[in-house]
Amino acid sequence: MGGAPESLSWNGKLSRLVCRGASEQSGPFSLSEISHHMTSVDLTGFQTPGRGRGVLDVFNHGYLLRLLIRKGTATRYRNSVLGWTWSYVKPAAQFFIYYFVMGVVLQFHRDVENFAIYLFAGVVAINLFNEAFGNATHSIVDNRALVRKIYLPRELFPISTIIIALIHFLPQVAILLLACILVGWTPTFLSLGAFVIGLVIVLMMSLGLGLLFGALNVRYRDAQNFVEIIRMLSTWASPVLYTIAMVQATLPEWAFRIYMLNPLTTAVELFHYAFWAPTTTTPTDTLAPSIVGDVFLSLGICAVLIVIGQIVFRRFERSFAQDL
């Protein structure tokens, strides 16, 4: 065996110190030396849940994000006969039901020019929100196996599901564009800009609420019931099945301003401005009167929702593995 080596590991030195009575001056290995070895351990590769940079950490894990997106898109319609065709069938069925009730039975198509385009533009915006918000809420629970076994930025899960919802949103936009072109729609910088801003508002609101309720849903499963209520109300609390002019004519001014605080209302109106307004002769009669101010207000509200959602998410993130 030979003599003792000149340098011992930290564990070996600690064991010798304990055997000698743990006195600071007992033997050649002092507490100050051991403290030096403890502080010299490189911990830069370790992260404590709930103490990262939140959503910003997702940008450093692009490979994992792409894997989660591919997994979500590949398994969405697994063992399905129609597959991705359902991305067209479900919104089409929803549109025809709404059009029959609101357009034919209630005769809205007489008061709103190209009511079918008006209706479908609002439907695709709300469908994106409902799918993105709902998926983000269940994302942590659905990936419980990964959350329990390894640590990675948990924000990857809600963000990946929102991106998946955006991918499934594209076929609906393709159908909407085709319908708009058939009735004489031509793109302009203003219409394209309105579409992009409306899309950003929907995604920001989905992310903020998704982080908030996604974290709450891990510990309190009642949260998913509140989510279903919000998703149900989203269609009726925004000018999808009716025009903003009807709301303004019915509500007093103060109540109308509260109604306009809903970012989805602004997003739906931006979709109307992008796709429906260029196909009509008098679009100002049915669009929001102060859309520019409402855009900035909605972006601010969505930013606040993201901050609140991130704070709550980080607060509950530390106990995800135990609660699942």
N, C-alpha and C positions, 0 to 999 in steps of 0.2 A: 504494500500500500504506500510506503514512503511517508515523508513528512507532510504536514498540512500545506495546502497551496497558499501562495502569497496573498491572493485576493479571494474573499468569500462573497457569495451572493448576499443580497440584502436579507433574504429569509434566514440564511445561515447565521448572519450576524445578529439578527433579532433573537433567534433561538438561544445563542450563547449569552446574550444580554439578560434574557429572562432567567436563564439558569443561574446567573451570578447575582440575582437578587434585584435586578432592575434599578440598580443604583447608578446615578449619573457619573460617578467616578469609579465604578467597579470595572476594572479591566480596560483594555485599549479602545473599546467601542463605546463612546459616549452617546447620550441622547441627542446631542447636537449633530453627531455624525449620522445617526439614524434619520433624523429630521431632514438632513441633506439628501439622503437617498430617497426618502419619501417624496420630497418636492422635485426631485430630478426625473421622476417618472413622467413620460410623455403621454398626456391625456388628450391631445388635440384631436385624435381620431374618434373620441367618444362624445356622445350627445345625450343630454338628459331630456326626456319627453316634456314638452311644455316650455322649454327654454331655448328653442331655436329661433329662427327668423320668420317663422310662420309661412305664409304663402310664398315669400321670397325664396325659401329653401327649395321650392319646386323647380326653379330654374336651374338648380345645380344637379338635378336628378332627371334630366331629359330622357335618358334611356329607360328608366323605370316607368316614367309617364307614358312613353310610347308603348311599352309592354302592356300596361294596364288598358290603354286605349284599344290595342289590337285584341286583347282578351275580351273586352266588352263588346266590340263589334262582331267578333267571331262567334261568341256564344249567345248573342241576343236572339237569333232565330234558329238556333241549333235544333235539329230534328223537326224542323218545320217544312212543310211541303211548299208553301209559297215563298218562304224566306223573306228577302228584302222587299218583296212585293207588298208585304203588310205595311211598309212605310208609306205606300201610296193608297192602299185600300182603306185604312183606318181614318186618315184625315178626309178622304173623299166621302166616306159614309157619314162622318160627322158634318161635313159641309152640306150634304144633301138634306139631312134632317133639319139643320138650322134654316136652310133656305126654304124648305117646305113650310115650316112653322112661321118664320118671320116674313119671308118674302111672299109666299102664296096665301097662306091663311090670313095673316095680318096685313097683307097688301103693302108691305114696306117697299117692294120693288117699284111701286108707282111713285113714291115720294123721293126715292134715292136713285139717281141715275147710275146705271151699271151696278145695281145692288149686289150682284153675285161677286164682282171683283171687290167691292167694299167689304163684304162679309168674309170672303176667303182671306183677304189681307190681314184682317184682325184675327182670324182663326189660327193662321200659321204662327203669328206672334205669340198668342196665348199657349198654343201647343208646345212651342219651344220652352217657354217658362215652366209650364206644368211638368214636362218631362225632365228638364234640367234640375228643377227644384226637388221633385220627388226622388229622382235618382241620387242626388247629393245627400238627401236626408238618410237614405238607407245604405249609403256607400260604406260607412265604417262597419255596420253590423253585417253587411253582406261579405265583407272581407275580414271577418273575425279571425280566420285561421292565420292570415298574414300578420294581423295586428298582435296576436298573442305570441307569435314565434320570433319575429324580428322587429327591429326598430328601423323605421324609415319615416320621412316626413308624412304624417297622416293626412295632411292637406292634399297629398297626391290623389287620394281616393275620391273626394268630392269634385276636385278639378277635372280628373279624368272622366268622370261620369257626365260632367257638364259639356266637355268636348265631344263625347259620344253623342249626347243629345243634339249638339250642333251639327254633327255629321248626318244624323237622321233627319235633321231639319232641312237639309239641302234638297232632297227630292220634292218636298212640299213647295219650296221656293221655285224649283224648276217648273212645276205645274202652274204655279201662279204667274210666272213670267210668260209662259206659253199662252195662257188665257188673256193676259194683258196685251200681248202682241197681236192677238187675233182681233181685239177691239180697238187697235190703233195706238197702243202705248209706245212711246219713244223715250229712251233714257236721256236724262239731263244730269248735269253735275249736282243740281239741287236735289233731285230725286234720289240719286245714288248716295249722296251725303246723308239724306234723311234716313235711308235704309240702314246705312252703317251705324249712325248714331242710335237709331232705335234698337238695332241688334246689340250694341254695346250696353245700353240701358237694361235690356232683358237679361243679358249674361251677368252683369254686375249685380243685379237684384237677386238672380238665382244663386250666385256665389255667396252673397252676404247671408241670405236666409238659409242656404244650404249648409254653411259652416255652423250657423247658430243651431238649427234644428238637428243637424247631423250629430253634433256633440251631445245635445240634450237627449236624443233618441237612444244613445248608448246606455244611459243610466235610467231614463224615464221613457218607457216605451209608449206612454200616452202622447208623446210629442208627435208621433206619426198620425194620430187622429186629428190634431190641430193642423197638420200639413194637408190632410185631405180636405178639411174645411176651407183652408186658404185656396187650394187648387180649384175647388168647386166654385168659390166666389169669384175667382179671377176672371172668369168669362163674363159674369154679370156685372162686375164692378168696373169694367172697362167698356168703351164704346165699340163693342164687337157686333152685337145684335141690334144696336140702335145707334143713332148719331149723337154727337156731342151737343148739337143744337137742341135736341129734345131735352137733354139734361139741363142745359142752361135756361131753357124756357120754363122748366118745371121747378127747379130749386131756387131758393133765394141766393143772393150773391155770396154770402158768407159760406153757405153750404156747398155752393158750386166750387169755391176756392178749396175747400176741404177735399172735395171729390178730385180736384186736379192735383192734389198732393200725391196721389197714387202714381208712382213711376210707370206702371204698366199702361195707364191711360195715355201718358205722353208717348210711350213706345208704340202703342197701337195707332195713335194719330200720325206718328212719323211713318209707319208702314202705309197708312192710308195716303199720306202725302206722296210717298214714293211710288206706289203702284196704282192707286185708284184715282187720285186727283188729275194726273195727266190724261185720263180717258174721259173726263167730264168737262162740261162747259161752265158750270158754276160751283167749283169745289169749295170756295170760301164760305158758302152757306152752311156747310156741314162740318167744317174743320174747326179745331180749337182756335179761339180768337187771339190768344197770346202764346203761341207755340214756342217762340224763341225763349222767352223767360221761363216757360215750363221745362224746357230742355235743361237749362242750367240748374234749375231747382231739382229736377229728377236726378241729374248726375250727382249733385251734392248729397241727396238723400241716399242714393245707392252707395256712395263712398262711406257715409256714416254707417250704413248697414254692414258693409264689409268690415269696418273697424270693430263694430260691436260683435259681429260673428266671429272674428279672429280672436278677440279677447275671451269670449266664452269658450271657444274651441280649445284654446291653450289652457284655460282653467280646468276643463274636464279631460283633456288629453292625457294627463298624468295617470289617470285611473282607468283608461280604456281597457287595458289587458285584464284588469281585475273585474270590471263590470260586465265584460262580454262572456 
